Amino acid sequence: MPQTRVVVTGIGATTPLGGDAPSTWEALLDGRSGVRRINKPWAEDLPVKIAATIAVEPTDVLDRVEARRLDRSAQFGVIAAMEAWADAGFGLQEDNPVDRTRLGVAIATGIGGLNTLLGQWDIQQEKGYRRVSPLSIPMLMANASSANVSLRLGAQAFATTPVSACASSNESLAHALDQIRLGRADVVLAGGTESVIHPMPIACFAQMQAMSRRNDEPERASRPWDVDRDGFVLGEGAAMLVLETLEHAQARGARIYGELAGAGITADAHDMVQPNPTGETQARAMTFALREAALSPGDIVHVNAHATSTPQGDLTELSSIRQALGEQTEAIVSGTKSMTGHLLGGAGALESLATLLALYHRQVPPTINLDNPEADLRVDVATKVRDLPSGDLAAINNSFGFGGHNVAVAFTNAYRTGA
């Protein structure tokens, strides 16, 4: 069936590499690491003392009163969303030209308002229930970011919050794509956010043996496909995209970064934590995204991989890429978590933003810290900035989450839209 074409007209981010999308992109191309030692007293007793903490504190951006009403994850979400909205050329409620009944929001998270939840529990234990904030529930709800952004924009088509662990925010992009193609919205602000750099989740992940313990070399800790990798590095932040129909974008003369052409979703049904080692279900998600986008495996010039720097996960994904794109694929593969750390529910959106910009600028960001590659990668992993050719381009971003959630999204460059 002919598909409604959906394009990206606005981007926003606040990440361990920068306080907005342009500074984050610049840092990605420079190969900078956002991983640092955690300078908090509580980290000294933990086996993991490093994380990719945010580059610009949200309290430096938001009004003080407003910030107090938002969990840290929602602070990130609002900041990135407002940047994307302004970048698309839109105003807030009173100056918003979009029909509110045709405007949706889909902002994902993997865990939600954890800092509020645990912080208010500490207060109740220490000082009693009367000291608990009456704003706690609106702050800790997983849907707090989507709700707050929809209120700012007056979005009435829908405001949803996909929660599928580390696949969450790519699922939000897939959901937004579906809603537009089903005729339920003309414009959707979609993405993801996460903030769980806190002693409890770090302890939990450490007990699972899932996190890197390279505490003396934080910048070198996240190292996808390197034989010395020892787990992922926790990150925090948010990234957002403004999606709209090609017709809507062209009618208002919007700048177009590229097209969200397709999405594929599958489930491993294998294990709660480990991926299906065959990579078959991951590959199927990529194949579904290609099919929906009317692309062939040979059209893909770039893959921004999930690549968390875990021993099994990295190798499984390489297998799935080869299955989906062919053993002789020439796609250039990047693992940008080597620089940003793993934003969990915000990871897919940030890496989709990077995938989109790679096509837009025709430059693929590197994978850093790949000093001793696995012996049999059989894909072209970029370790420095690589240029892409002229003409029509297409790329895939992968996100895989605990529970066996697999989401792949396919982008094409603005040249292909004819815009």
N, C-alpha and C positions, 0 to 999 in steps of 0.2 A: 504494500500500500504506500502511496506517496506520504511522506512525513512532513509535518510542519517543521520548518528550519528554525533552530533556536541558536541565537548568537550571544556572545558575552560583550557587554558594553561598559562594565565597571568592575574594578578590582580593589580590594582592600585587605590589609593584613597588619597584625602586630605580632612579632615573633622574636625568638632569641637572637635574630640577626639584625632586626631593625624595627622601628616604630611604625612603619608603613610599608606599602607594597614596593615602591621604588627602591628604598634602602635595603629591603630584604633581597630583592632581585640582584642588586649590585653586589651584595655580600656573597650570594650564591655563585655569581660569575667569578668573584675574586677567590673563591675557595676558602672562605673564612669559617671557622668553627664558632658556634654559639655556646659550646659546652664549657662550664665553669665549675670550680669548686663551690659548694654551697656554704656560704659564710653565715651560718646560723648555729647557735650552740647545740640545737637538737641533733644536728647532723654528725656531731663528733662520736656519738655512741652507735652509729649505724655502719654496716659494712660497706654501704654505698654512700659516698660523700660528694657526688658530682651530679649535675643536671644542666640542661639547656634552659636557663632562666631567661625571662623576658628582657629585651634590650631597653625598653622604655616603660617605666612603671605606669600603670593606668591612672594612678592618682595624679600624675603629671599632666594628664590630658583631660580627664573628666572633672567636672565641677565637684567640689568636695562633698556637698550634700547629696548629689546624685550618686557619687561613688559609694557612699555609705549604705545606699539602698540596693546595691548590687553585689552578688558574690563575685569573686575575682574572675571566675570563668565568664560570667555575664558582662563584666567590665570589658574583657577582651573582645567578646562578641559584639558589643555595641560599638566599640571603637572601630573595629574592622568593617562592620556593616555601614557605619556612617561614612567612612572613607570611600567604600565601594559605591555607595549611593551618590555621593558628590562627584565621584569620578565619572559616573554615568551621565552626569549633567542634570540630576534631579534635585528638587528642593524637598523640605519636610512638609508636614501636613498642609499648612496654609498655602505653600507654594508648589505643591505636588501636582503635576499635570496628569498623572496616571489615574485612570478610573479606579477608585479604591476597591470596587467590587471585582476588579480584574487584576488585583495586585496581591501576591502571596509571599510568604516567608517560610523558608525551610532551613533551620539552623540546628545542626546536630551536636551532640556531645556523647562521649563514651561513659562518663561517670556523673557529671553535673556539678551541683553546688556543694562539693565535698568540704571545702574550707569552712563554709557556713555551718554545715551539719555537725562537723566535729568540733568546731569552735564554740557553738552554742551548747553542745553537750558538756564540754569542759566547764562552761560558765554555770550550767545547771548543777553539775556535781560540786563545784566549789562554792557557789553563792546562792543556790536555790532557784526554784522555777520562776520566781517573780523577777529575776534579773534576765531571763531569756527574752530576746528581742521579739516583739510582735510581728516583725518583718521576716522572721526566719523562714517560714514556709514559702512565701513568694521568692525568697532569695535562693533557697536550696533546691527548688524544683528543677528537674532536668530541662523543662521547657521555658525557663526564665529568660534565656537569650532571645528565643523566637518571639516570646510574648512582649518583651520590652521593645524589640525592634519593630514589631507590628504596630505597637502603640505609637511609636515615633512617626512611622510612615502612614498610619491610618490604613494599613493593609487589611482588607476584609474578605479576600478570596479564601485564604486559609493561613494558618500559622502552625507549622508542624515541627516535630523534633525526633528525627530518626535516632535510635540508640542501638547500635550494632558493634560495640567495642571499637576497634581501630578501623573498621570499615564505615563508621557512622557518617562522616561528612561526605564521602563519595556517594553514599546512599542518599544523602540529602540532595545532591546534584541530580542523581537518577530520578528521584521523586519529583523534583522541580521540572525536569525534562518531560516526564510523563504528564504532569498536571497541565503544562502548556500545550502539549500535543493532544491532550484530551479536551482542550477547549475551555479549561476551567480558569485560566489566567493568561494575561498577555505579558506580564512582567513578574519575575520571582527573584527575590534576594535569597541566595542559598550559600551555605558553607558550614563551618563547624568551629567549635571552640573547646578548650580544655585548660584546666588549672588544677593539678593534683600534686604539685611538688610539696609534699607534706610527709612527715615522718611515718605515718601509718601506711599509706600505699607504697612508699619506698621500701619499708620493712617487708610488706607482703610480696612485692615483686622480687626482692632480694632472697626471701625464703624459697621462692620458686626457682632460684638460680637463673633468672631471666635477664638480669641487669649486669652491665659491665662494672667491674670493680677496679678499673684502671684509675684509681683516685689520684695518683701522682702525675698523670698525664691526661687531664680532662679533655683537651682539644684533640687527642688522638684516640679517645675511647670508642667512638662510634666508627666502625670500620667494616662496612658491608663487604662480603666476599673475601675478606682477608683471612688467611689461615689462623691468625692470632686473635680473631674476634672472640669476645666472651660475653656478648649480650647487648641489649639495647640501652640507650641513654634516655631518660625521661625528659621531655620538653614541655613547654607551655606556650599558649598563644592562640591565635585565631586567624582565619582567612575567609574571605567572602567574595562571591561573584554575583554580579547582576546579570540575569538571563532575561532575554525577551525574544519575541518572534522577530524574524528578519524583517518582515513587513513593518512592524511597529518601530523598529530601530531605524529603518530607512526613511520612514515617514517623518521622523523628527531630526533626521540628519545626524544620527549618533555615530561616534567613532566605534568601530567594531574590532575587537581584539582577535576574534576567531569564532568558530562555531562548536558548540557542544553537540556532536553529531550522533552519539549513541552511548548506551550504557548496557552492561550485562551484570546480572546478579545470580549467584549460585550459593549453595551451602555444601560443606564437606560431608556432614553427617558422619564424622570420623572420630573426633576427639575434642574435648573442651578447650585444650590449649595447643596441642601440636597439629600442624596442617596434615592433610592427607599426603603422605610422602610421594605418591605418584604424580601429584600436581595436576591431575586430570580435571578436577572441578574448578581450580583456578584458571586453567586453560580454557575451559568452557565459558567462564565469565568473559574472558577476552574475546573469544569467538562470537559470543552473543553481541558484545559491543560493536564488533566489526560488522556483523550482519545488520544490526539496526542502523548503523551509519552508512551502509552500502559501500563498505571498504573491503579490500582484499588484504591478506597478510602482507603482500608486497608493497602496499601503500604506506605502511608504518615506517617512518624514518627515525622515531625516537620512542623509548619507553622510560617513563619515570617510575621506577620499581618501588614496591613496598619496602624491601631491603632494610630490615630493622637491625641487622648485624647480629642475628641469632644463628647458631650453628646449623640447625635444621631448616629454619625458615628461608634463609638465603638460597640454599641449594635447591629446595623445592621450587622456589619461584623461578630460578633459572630454567629448570626443567619445564615448568608450565609455559614460560615464554617461548621456548623452542617448540613445544607442542603446538601452541597457538599460531606462531608466526613462521614456523618451519625451521628445520635444523640449520639451514644456510641463511637465516635472516641477517640482513645488514643493518638492522635498526640499532642506533646508538643508545645504550642503556646507562641511566644515571641512578645513583642512590643518594638523594639529597638529605636523607636523615643523617648522613655522615657529618653534615654541618648543622642541621637544625635540631638534632635529637628527634625523639618520637613524641609527637603531640597527641597521640591516642585519638580521641574523637575529632580532633582538629587536623590530623595528619593528612587525610585525603584531600581536603580543600586546599591546604597549603601546597601540596604536591601537584594538584590539578592546576592551581595558579601558576606554578613553575612550569608545568607542561605547556600551558597556554602561551606563556611568555617566551618559551623556547621556540615555538612556532612563529610567534609574532616578530621576535627579534632575530630569528634564524640562528640562534646560538644555544647549544646544549650545555648546561652547567656540569661541572665535574663531580666525580666521587672522590672524596679525599680519604687519606689514611689507607689506601689500598696498596700497601707496601709489599705484601707477599700474597699474591692472588692464589685462589684455589687452582689446583693443577689443571682442571678440565672445565673452565668456564663455558667455552663454546658460544659466547656472545661477546659483542664489542662493548666493553664497559669503558666509558669516558673517564679518564683521570686528569684531564685538563679540558678547558673550554673547547668545544668543537663547533664548527660552522655547519649550518644546514644549507642545502642548495636552494636555488630560486624555484618559483613555480608552486604548484599545489603540494601541500604537506599535510601529513596526518600523524598523530601520536596517541599513545595510550598511557593512562595512569592507573596503577593497581593499588588497591587497599584490601588487606586481609585482616580479619579480627578474630580474637578468642571466641570460641563457639563455632568456628568454621564458616564465618561470614566472608564472602568474596564479592568484591565489586570492582569492575573495570569500567572506565569511562574513556571515550574516544573523542579527540578534538581534531579539528582541521583549521588551517590558517584562514585569515580574512580574505586572502587572494581567492580562495575557492568559493567564497560566498558571492563573488561578483560585486561586492559592495565597495 
